Amino acid sequence: MPTNLTLKNIPDDVCERLKVAEETHRRSRNSEAIVYLESVLLAMQVAPSERLARARALRAALPQAKFFAQGIDASKREGRA
């Protein structure tokens, strides 16, 4: 069952951007806010196994030498006097 939510003290610039978005998408302010909340909150619902698979794929795509302890320490020291 849907629940009501009241938001207070919304910064003026955020409110203005929401107003522009609702006009652009021809939605009510409420509908536009729901779309944004869903896009952020539902995107966060990733299964741990999927998150791990993404992390492994990213790591496999990077140069491995940079991720050994010596490589990390060297990167930290890079550019320091």
Secondary structure, DSSP 8 states (H G I E B T S, - for coil): --------S--HHHHHHHHHHHHHHT--HHHHHHHHHHHHHTTT---HHHHHHHHHHHHHHS-GGGGSHHHHHHHHHTT--
